[in-house]
Amino acid sequence: MDETEFWELIDASRESAEGDPEEQADALVERLLGLDPDAVVDFARHFEARYNRAYSWDLWAAASVMLGGASDDAFDYFRCWLIGQGREVFEGGLHDPDQLAELVDDFDESVDGDAEELGYAADEAYEQMTGGVMPDLELPPPPREPLGTYLDFDDERTMAERFPTLWDRFRP
C-alpha cells in the first residue's frame, strides 16, 4: 500500500461517515476487511508513522486551544482525529498548526478532535481477518517527548501570540 492508497481509504471512510469519528472508524474497518492482511499491516504502518510525526508541542498546543484543554489521552485521540481529516488537513496542521483554524470547517469540540477508535481500526480489521494480533510494524520507536519546543498551554498570552488564528476562532 502506498501513501495515496492510505489517504484514499481515510478519505472514503470519512466521507461515508459524514465526518462522525466513531462512524468513520467503523467504515474504515469495513474497508480494511476488503483487503488482504498484508495490506492492513501496511495501512497500520502508514497510520502509526503519521501518528508519531504528529507528536509535537505545537500541535498539542493547537489541540489544547481547539478543545479547551488537552490531556495526554486527549492529545493521542486528537492525533487520530487529525489523520482522519485527510492529507490536506493533516499535513497543513503539521506544517503550521495555526492553519487548522482555516483547514477545519465545522468543529464541535464535544465530538470532533476525538477519534480514539480510528487508531484501533487496523488492529480490529486484522484481528477479524486472521484471528491474531497485529504483528510488529517494524517502525522506529515513537518519540519519548513531543517534538519541538515546550509551550505552556496555560499561558494565554503566549498561546494567543503563537496561534492567533486558532485563538480568535476557538477562544474569542
N, C-alpha and C positions, 0 to 999 in steps of 0.2 A: 504494500500500500504506500503510495506516495503522498506528499503533503496536500496536493489538490484533492485526492480522493478522501483524505481525512476531513478537510474542510467541507467537502460536498456532503458527507454524512452528518456533520454538525449542522450545516445549513438546512438540510432536508428535515432533520429531526426537529429543529426549532420552528420551521415553517409549519410542519404538520401539527405541532403542539400549540401554535398561535402564541408563542412566547412564554407559555407556562413552564417553569423549570422542571416541575415534577413530571408533567406530561412529556416534556422533551426527553427526560431520562428514559421513560417507558418506550417512547418512539425510537430512541437510539438503540435500546436493547433489541427491539424487534428488527431493526435494520441490520444490526450486527449478527443476529441469528441467521440472516440470509447469506452470510459469508462463511468461509472456512475458518477453522480455529487459528491457523497461522495469520490470517488477515486480522482477526480480532486481537491477537497479540501485537501485531504491527500498529493497529489503532491505539492500543493501550500505550505503546511506546511513544507515539506522537502526542497523546494526551498528557502523559506524565512529563515529557520533556517540556511542554509548554507550561504546565502547572509549575514546574521548578523554575522556569525562566521568569515567571510572574511573582516570584518570592522576593519583592523589593520593598524598601521602606517607603519610596514614593507611591507605589501602588497601594500599599497598606494604608498610607495616609489618605489617599483618594477614596479608598473604600470606607474609611472612617468618616470622611466628610459626607459621602453619599448615604451611608447607613445610620449616621448619627452616633457613631462609635463602632469599633470592630475588634472583638476579642481575637485570640489566636484561631479558634474554631471558625468564627465568623469570616475571618480573612481567608481561611482554607476554602470555605464554601463559596466565597466571593470569587476566588480564582477559578473555581469550576464554572461558576456562572459566566465569568468573563470569557472563557474559552467557548462556552455555549452560545455566546453572542455572535460568533463568527470571526473570520480572519480580520476584516477591516477594523472592527471594534477592538479585538484583542491586540493586534499589532499597533494600532493607534494609541491604545491605552498604555501599552508598554513603552512606546516611544515618548509619549507625553501624557501622563495621567490626567492632567488638567483638561485634555481634549475630550475626556469621557463625557463632560457636560454637553458637548455637541454631538458626540457619536451615539449616545444613548437617547433614543426618543422618549418614550414613556418609561417612567421608573416609579414603581411603587415599592418603597422600602420594606413593606410587610411581606412582599412576595419576591420581588427581584433582588438580585445580589446574593441569593442563597440557592445554590444548586448542588447541594451535597450529593444527591443521588446520581447526578451526572458523572461524578467522579468514580462511581462504582459500576457504571453501565457495562464497561468492557468485562469486568470481573464477573458480573452476573451472567452476561451472554456466554462467556467462556465456560462457566460452571454448568449452565444449562446444556451446552453443546457436548461437553466432554465428561461431565460428572466430576471433574477435578478442579483444582485451583489454578489460577493464572500462574504460569511459570515466571521465573525471574526475568525481568525485562532487559537485563544487562545494560543498564544505563549508569552513568556516573552517579554517585550518591547525591542527594539533594543538598543544597547549601545549608550549613548549620545555622547561619544567621541570615537575615534578609540582606539582599544586595544593596549597595549604595550607602548613603549617609543617614544615620538615625535622625528621625524627626520626632519632636514631642507633640503628639496628637492633641494634647490638652492646651497647647499654646495657640489660642485662637488667632492672634495677630500673625504668627509665623505661618499658620495654615492658610489664612486668607491671602497672605502675600505670595505664598508658594503656589497656591491653586486658586487664583482669583475667579476663574470662570466657574469652577465647581462650587466654590464658596458662595458666589452670587446665586447660583441656581438652587443649591441644596440647603444653604444655611443663611437665608436672607434676614 
